[in-house]
Amino acid sequence: MLQPENDMEITIKGDKEFDDIPSLKSKALRINLNENIYGTFAEIGAGQETARQFFRAGGASGTIAKAMSAYDKDFSDAIYGIEDDKRYVTESRLRKMLTHEMNLMENRLTREKNPNKIFFTYANTVATIDFAKQFKGHGWVGIKYQVEEDKAYNEIILHVRFKETDARLQQETLGVLGTNLIYGAFYKYNKPKSLLRYLYDHLDNDQLEIDTINFSGPVFKDVDNRLMSLQLVKNGMTDAVMFGPDGNNVLPAKVLYKKNILALRGSFRPVTKVNMAMYEKSYEMFTKENKVDPKKTEVVFEITLSNLRAEGEIDEQDFMDRADLLCSLGQSVMISNFQEYYKVVEYFSKYSKARMGLAMGVNNLVDIFDEKYYRHLSGGILEAFGKLFFKDLKVYLYPMLDPETGELINSENLKVYPRMKELYKFFKYNGKVIDIEDYDTSIMSIFSREILQKIDDGERGWEDMVPEGTADLIKDYRLFGYTRKPLKPISIKKRIVKK
């Protein structure tokens, strides 16, 4: 069995490119000199940049069984089949490439002659930047491999977006990423979080973005891919990741492409009846808007990275609890690195030009009109609002009860900062802010922090403050610390009474 190494790296003598990170040559050479690792490279769309790294390192004859690139579409279809959507840079195409090439390996190299070989197939299907430089390019990259001869295969599949504006540079970046992936797959598989960080060895965040990654196979049986996606955002490898209602990672571009988008931001710790009422009423209003087809509408519950932090660090269990509850309610969840709302809208705009809506409470809207959040922009709050409302975006406002007076506060009587009054009026009376009028005052005093406190204190009554079925999930799966603390023993007298 191939043994993974610790985080201490050793560079080849004379390699001065980096002091503490092994060079691409040393990584490729280590793979090449391992007499048991043997596999194929199948690269489409950006040259054979990864295979080139291994050929140049030397000793590749003992590692590379085959390197190929089916550039011509007809040849590619003849080898891997035709995709239902007729596209080539897709996850489906990558998986077909990995499966096809691995089957060839198994069929052409018998285990009798190669009892100690550890097989692998590396593949990518990529579209680099176009001549007009309007589409920067993206691709799917993956490896299917063993760590023990004649055992089940593992897979690491990821999606990348290029940020460089030169095709040659993108090709070179892909070659670096591919080499890091192969090396990490064999020598860092026991530390998936470290493996993620090592994918950026000799790369910068302004060269490419990794916005989706999935691990599978026996060596990754304990890996939760949602936590790996969280690491992508935490490490600055991407601005946002998404999970579908089934709880699995999804590619944001695939989910949001040309969709009408309604977004709700919150802590959802835990999700409350108010959150769901805000969603249901805003969705009803949003889908009645002109040109908004419910079948082409995506609702996104967004949690910012800052909302996931507890005492300066991200509590992964807390994150999982929130995601599990929202997904159980049939919702898509997005974890983002966006502090300001305009950045969320900018992000959505990369994938869709259709209608967009934001559902929020009064306090959130007041915060939007706070200048302190926009001091880093040369154009200040006006620049931010130009980005926020440049499209036909609308804010659906759920009212609140003033905790001191009991007065209902909506868009008509909320108080923004004095200097912002006229700016607020401009957007309000131009139809950008719309009140949700079908509200329930009986639930307006419900706040997530109070529910959490009740759970922590072991109090009753919080069950009526969350959506139907949610309390059972919190109890059954011990979410948000429920009964994680030792229970007080029941006295003998009480036990007798219970019987």
C-alpha positions in Angstrom: 0.0 0.0 0.0 1.2 3.5 -0.9 2.1 5.3 2.4 1.2 9.0 2.6 3.7 11.4 4.0 3.5 14.1 6.7 3.5 17.8 6.0 7.3 18.0 5.9 8.4 18.4 2.4 11.9 17.7 0.9 13.1 19.4 -2.3 15.6 17.9 -4.8 19.1 19.0 -4.1 19.9 22.1 -6.1 16.2 23.1 -6.5 16.1 26.7 -5.4 12.7 27.7 -6.7 11.1 27.5 -3.3 12.7 26.9 0.1 9.9 24.9 1.7 7.7 23.8 -1.2 8.9 21.0 -3.5 9.2 22.1 -7.1 7.0 20.8 -9.9 10.0 18.8 -11.1 10.6 17.2 -7.7 6.9 16.3 -7.4 6.7 14.8 -10.9 10.0 13.0 -10.5 8.9 11.4 -7.2 5.9 10.0 -8.9 8.0 8.8 -11.9 10.5 7.1 -9.7 7.9 5.2 -7.8 8.0 1.8 -9.6 4.4 1.0 -8.6 2.5 4.1 -9.8 1.4 3.7 -13.4 -1.3 5.4 -15.4 -2.6 7.5 -18.3 -3.1 11.2 -19.1 -6.1 12.4 -21.1 -6.2 16.2 -21.6 -8.6 18.1 -23.8 -8.7 21.8 -24.6 -5.5 23.3 -23.2 -2.7 21.1 -24.5 -1.0 18.3 -22.7 0.4 20.6 -20.0 0.3 18.2 -17.1 1.8 15.3 -19.0 4.5 17.6 -20.1 5.6 18.2 -16.5 6.1 14.5 -16.0 7.9 14.0 -19.3 10.3 16.8 -18.6 11.1 15.6 -15.1 12.6 12.4 -16.5 11.9 8.7 -15.8 8.4 9.0 -17.2 8.6 5.7 -19.0 7.9 3.9 -15.8 4.9 6.0 -15.0 3.1 7.1 -18.1 1.3 4.3 -20.0 -0.3 6.7 -22.4 -0.8 10.4 -22.9 -3.5 11.6 -25.3 -5.6 14.6 -26.4 -8.7 14.1 -28.4 -9.0 17.7 -29.6 -11.3 17.0 -32.6 -14.9 16.9 -31.4 -15.8 14.0 -33.7 -12.8 12.0 -32.4 -13.7 12.9 -28.8 -17.3 11.8 -29.4 -16.2 8.5 -31.0 -14.0 7.8 -27.9 -16.1 9.0 -25.0 -19.6 9.2 -26.5 -21.9 12.2 -27.1 -23.1 14.3 -24.2 -26.9 14.8 -24.0 -26.3 18.6 -24.0 -23.7 18.4 -26.8 -21.2 20.1 -24.5 -17.6 19.1 -23.9 -16.4 21.0 -20.8 -18.7 19.3 -18.3 -18.4 17.0 -15.3 -20.2 14.3 -17.2 -17.6 14.4 -19.9 -14.7 14.3 -17.4 -16.2 11.3 -15.6 -16.6 9.5 -18.9 -13.0 10.1 -19.7 -11.8 8.8 -16.4 -14.0 5.7 -16.7 -13.0 5.0 -20.3 -9.3 5.4 -19.7 -9.3 3.3 -16.6 -11.2 0.5 -18.3 -8.5 0.5 -21.0 -5.8 0.2 -18.3 -7.5 -2.7 -16.7 -8.1 -4.5 -20.0 -4.7 -4.0 -21.5 -2.5 -4.6 -18.4 -3.1 -7.9 -16.7 -2.7 -8.2 -13.0 -0.7 -11.4 -13.6 2.1 -9.4 -15.2 1.6 -6.3 -13.0 0.8 -7.5 -9.5 2.2 -4.5 -7.7 1.0 -1.7 -10.0 -1.1 1.1 -8.6 -3.2 2.4 -11.5 -4.3 5.9 -12.1 -6.0 8.0 -14.8 -5.6 11.8 -14.8 -8.0 13.8 -17.1 -9.1 17.3 -17.8 -11.5 18.9 -20.2 -10.9 22.7 -20.5 -11.9 25.8 -22.5 -9.3 28.5 -22.2 -9.9 32.2 -22.8 -11.5 33.1 -26.2 -9.9 35.5 -28.8 -12.2 38.3 -27.8 -11.2 37.9 -24.1 -14.8 38.1 -23.0 -14.9 34.5 -21.7 -12.0 33.8 -19.4 -12.4 30.0 -19.5 -13.0 27.1 -17.1 -12.5 23.4 -16.9 -13.1 20.1 -15.1 -10.0 18.3 -13.7 -9.9 14.9 -12.0 -7.9 11.8 -11.1 -9.1 8.2 -10.5 -6.6 6.1 -8.7 -5.6 3.4 -6.3 -3.4 3.6 -3.2 -3.2 -0.2 -3.0 -2.8 -2.6 -5.8 -6.0 -4.4 -7.0 -8.2 -2.4 -4.6 -11.1 -0.1 -5.2 -10.5 3.3 -6.9 -10.7 6.8 -5.4 -11.6 10.0 -7.2 -10.9 13.6 -6.8 -12.9 15.9 -9.2 -12.8 19.6 -9.2 -13.9 22.6 -11.3 -11.7 25.6 -12.0 -12.2 29.0 -13.4 -9.2 30.8 -15.0 -8.5 34.4 -14.0 -5.5 35.1 -16.3 -6.1 36.8 -19.6 -3.7 34.9 -21.8 -4.3 31.4 -23.1 -0.7 30.3 -22.8 -0.6 31.4 -19.2 -3.8 29.5 -18.5 -2.3 26.4 -20.1 0.7 26.6 -17.8 -1.4 27.2 -14.8 -3.4 24.0 -15.6 -0.2 22.0 -15.9 0.9 23.2 -12.4 -2.5 22.4 -10.9 -2.6 19.0 -12.5 0.9 18.1 -11.1 -0.1 19.3 -7.7 -3.3 17.2 -7.8 -1.6 14.0 -8.8 1.1 14.4 -6.2 -1.4 15.3 -3.5 -3.6 12.4 -4.4 -0.8 9.9 -3.8 1.0 11.5 -0.9 -1.5 13.7 0.9 -4.7 11.6 0.7 -4.7 11.1 4.4 -5.0 14.9 5.0 -7.6 16.2 2.6 -7.5 19.7 4.0 -3.8 19.9 3.5 -4.2 18.4 0.0 -6.5 21.3 -0.8 -4.0 23.9 0.2 -1.2 22.1 -1.8 -3.2 22.4 -5.0 -2.1 26.1 -5.0 1.7 25.3 -4.7 3.4 27.6 -7.1 0.1 29.3 -7.9 -1.6 32.4 -6.7 -5.3 33.0 -6.1 -5.4 35.6 -8.9 -4.5 32.8 -11.4 -7.4 30.5 -10.9 -10.4 29.7 -8.8 -11.5 26.3 -7.6 -15.3 26.5 -6.9 -16.2 22.9 -6.6 -14.4 19.8 -5.4 -15.6 16.3 -4.5 -13.7 13.4 -3.0 -14.9 9.8 -3.2 -13.6 6.3 -2.7 -12.5 4.1 0.3 -9.6 6.4 1.4 -12.1 9.3 1.5 -15.0 7.5 3.2 -14.9 9.8 6.2 -14.6 13.0 4.1 -17.7 15.3 4.0 -17.4 17.2 0.7 -19.4 20.1 2.2 -16.6 20.7 4.7 -14.1 20.5 1.9 -16.1 23.2 0.0 -16.1 25.3 3.2 -12.3 25.1 3.1 -12.3 26.4 -0.4 -14.0 29.6 0.8 -12.0 29.8 4.0 -8.7 29.5 2.1 -9.7 32.1 -0.4 -9.8 29.7 -3.3 -13.3 30.8 -4.3 -15.8 33.4 -3.2 -18.8 31.1 -2.8 -19.8 27.4 -2.9 -23.3 25.8 -3.0 -25.1 22.7 -1.8 -28.3 21.4 -3.3 -31.3 20.2 -1.3 -29.8 16.7 -1.3 -26.9 18.1 0.7 -24.3 17.5 -2.1 -21.9 20.0 -3.6 -23.2 21.6 -6.8 -21.5 23.9 -9.3 -22.9 27.4 -8.8 -22.7 28.1 -12.5 -24.8 25.1 -13.3 -27.5 25.9 -10.7 -27.7 29.7 -11.4 -27.2 29.8 -15.2 -29.9 32.1 -16.7 -32.1 31.7 -13.7 -34.3 34.2 -11.9 -32.6 34.3 -8.4 -34.2 35.1 -5.1 -31.7 35.2 -2.2 -32.1 35.3 1.6 -29.2 36.1 3.8 -29.1 35.1 7.5 -27.3 33.2 10.2 -30.0 30.4 10.2 -28.6 29.3 13.5 -31.1 27.7 13.5 -33.6 28.5 10.8 -36.8 29.9 12.3 -40.4 30.3 11.4 -39.7 34.0 10.6 -37.0 32.9 8.1 -39.4 30.5 6.3 -42.3 33.0 6.4 -40.0 35.6 4.8 -39.0 33.1 2.1 -42.5 31.9 1.4 -44.1 35.4 1.1 -41.2 36.9 -0.9 -41.2 33.9 -3.3 -44.9 34.3 -3.9 -44.4 38.0 -4.7 -41.2 37.4 -6.7 -42.8 34.8 -9.0 -45.7 37.2 -9.8 -43.3 39.7 -11.2 -43.2 40.2 -15.0 -41.0 37.6 -16.8 -40.3 35.5 -13.7 -41.1 31.9 -14.5 -41.2 29.7 -11.3 -39.7 26.8 -13.3 -36.7 29.0 -14.1 -36.3 30.4 -10.6 -33.7 29.5 -8.0 -34.0 30.3 -4.3 -30.7 30.6 -2.4 -30.3 30.7 1.3 -26.9 32.5 1.8 -24.7 32.4 4.9 -21.6 34.6 4.9 -18.3 33.3 6.2 -18.4 35.9 9.0 -21.7 34.4 10.2 -20.0 31.0 10.5 -17.2 32.3 12.8 -17.4 31.7 16.5 -14.8 33.4 18.6 -12.6 34.0 15.6 -12.7 30.4 14.3 -15.2 28.6 12.1 -17.1 25.9 14.0 -17.4 23.2 11.4 -20.0 21.2 13.4 -22.1 24.4 13.7 -21.8 24.9 10.0 -22.9 21.4 9.2 -25.9 21.7 11.5 -27.1 24.8 9.7 -26.6 23.3 6.2 -28.3 20.1 7.2 -31.4 21.9 8.5 -31.8 24.1 5.4 -31.2 21.2 3.0 -33.8 19.1 4.9 -36.3 21.9 4.2 -35.6 21.5 0.5 -33.4 24.6 0.1 -30.2 25.3 -1.7 -27.5 26.8 0.5 -24.6 29.1 -0.5 -21.6 29.8 1.7 -20.0 33.1 0.6 -17.1 35.4 1.4 -19.3 38.5 0.7 -19.8 41.0 3.4 -21.9 43.5 1.3 -25.0 42.7 -0.5 -23.8 44.3 -3.8 -21.1 41.7 -4.0 -23.7 39.0 -3.8 -25.6 40.6 -6.7 -22.3 41.0 -8.7 -21.6 37.3 -8.2 -25.1 36.2 -9.3 -24.8 38.5 -12.4 -21.8 36.4 -13.6 -24.2 33.6 -14.3 -27.6 35.2 -15.0 -29.0 38.4 -16.5 -32.5 37.5 -15.4 -34.5 39.0 -12.6 -33.1 39.1 -9.1 -34.6 39.7 -5.7 -33.4 40.0 -2.1 -35.6 39.1 0.8 -34.6 40.6 4.2 -35.7 42.1 7.5 -35.8 45.7 8.5 -32.4 45.7 10.3 -30.7 44.3 7.3 -32.1 47.0 5.0 -31.0 49.7 7.5 -27.5 48.3 7.5 -27.4 48.5 3.7 -27.8 52.3 4.0 -24.8 52.6 6.4 -21.9 54.4 4.8 -19.3 52.7 6.9 -19.6 49.5 4.8 -18.5 51.3 1.7 -15.5 53.4 2.7 -13.1 51.1 0.8 -14.9 52.0 -2.5 -13.7 55.1 -4.3 -17.3 56.0 -5.2 -18.5 55.1 -1.7 -22.1 54.1 -1.1 -23.2 55.5 -4.5 -20.8 53.1 -6.3 -22.1 50.2 -4.2 -25.8 51.1 -4.9 -25.0 51.4 -8.6 -23.8 47.8 -8.5 -26.6 46.6 -6.3 -29.5 48.2 -8.2 -28.0 48.4 -11.7 -30.4 45.7 -12.8 -34.1 45.4 -12.1 -33.4 44.1 -8.6 -36.0 44.4 -5.9 -35.8 44.1 -2.1 -38.7 42.3 -0.4 -38.9 43.7 3.1 -40.4 41.7 6.0 -41.6 44.0 8.7 -40.6 43.9 12.4 -42.1 44.9 15.7 -40.3 47.6 17.6 -39.2 45.8 20.8 -39.8 48.9 22.9 -43.0 50.4 21.5 -44.5 47.4 19.8 -45.0 49.5 16.7 -44.9 47.7 13.3 -41.9 48.9 11.3 -41.8 48.6 7.5 -40.4 50.5 4.6 -42.6 53.5 5.2 -41.5 54.3 8.8 -38.0 52.7 9.2 -35.2 55.1 10.2 -32.1 55.2 8.1 -29.1 57.4 8.9 -29.9 61.1 8.4 -27.5 61.6 5.5 -29.1 58.6 3.7 -32.8 59.7 3.9 -33.0 61.1 0.4 -31.1 58.3 -1.1 -33.4 55.8 0.6 -36.5 57.7 -0.6 -35.1 57.6 -4.2 -35.0 53.8 -4.2 -38.1 53.3 -2.1 -40.3 55.4 -4.3 -38.9 54.0 -7.5 -40.2 50.6 -6.6 -36.9 49.0 -5.5 -38.1 48.3 -2.0 -41.4 46.4 -1.6 -43.1 45.6 1.7 -44.2 42.0 2.4 -47.8 42.7 3.6 -48.9 39.2 4.2 -47.1 38.8 7.6 -47.7 37.1 10.9 -47.2 39.3 13.9 -47.3 36.3 16.3 -43.9 35.1 15.1 -42.1 38.4 14.8 -40.6 38.1 18.3 -38.7 34.9 17.3 -34.9 35.2 17.0 -32.4 32.5 16.3 -30.1 33.6 19.2 -33.0 33.0 21.7 -33.7 29.6 20.3 -30.0 28.7 20.6 -29.9 29.9 24.2 -32.9 27.9 25.1 -31.4 24.8 23.5 -28.1 25.4 25.4 -29.9 25.9 28.7 -32.1 22.9 28.2 -35.3 24.9 28.3 -38.5 23.9 26.6 -40.6 26.0 24.2 -38.1 26.6 21.4 -39.7 23.7 19.4 -42.6 26.0 18.5 -40.3 28.7 17.2 -38.8 26.6 14.3 -40.4 25.2 11.1 -42.5 22.0 11.3 -40.3 18.9 11.6 -37.1 21.0 12.4 -37.3 20.4 16.1 -37.3 16.6 15.6 -34.2 16.9 13.4 -32.4 19.0 16.0 -33.2 16.4 18.7 -32.7 13.3 16.7 -29.3 14.4 15.3 -28.1 16.4 18.4 -27.8 19.6 16.4 -26.6 22.9 17.9 -25.4 21.2 21.1 -28.8 19.6 21.9 -28.2 17.1 24.8 -24.5 16.9 24.0 -23.9 17.8 27.6 -24.3 14.9 30.1 -27.9 14.6 31.2 -28.7 14.8 34.9 -29.5 11.3 36.2 -33.1 10.6 37.1 -33.8 9.7 40.7 -35.1 6.2 41.6 -38.3 7.7 42.8 -38.9 9.4 39.5 -38.1 6.3 37.6 -40.7 4.4 39.6 -43.3 7.1 38.9 -42.5 6.9 35.2 -43.0 3.2 35.2 
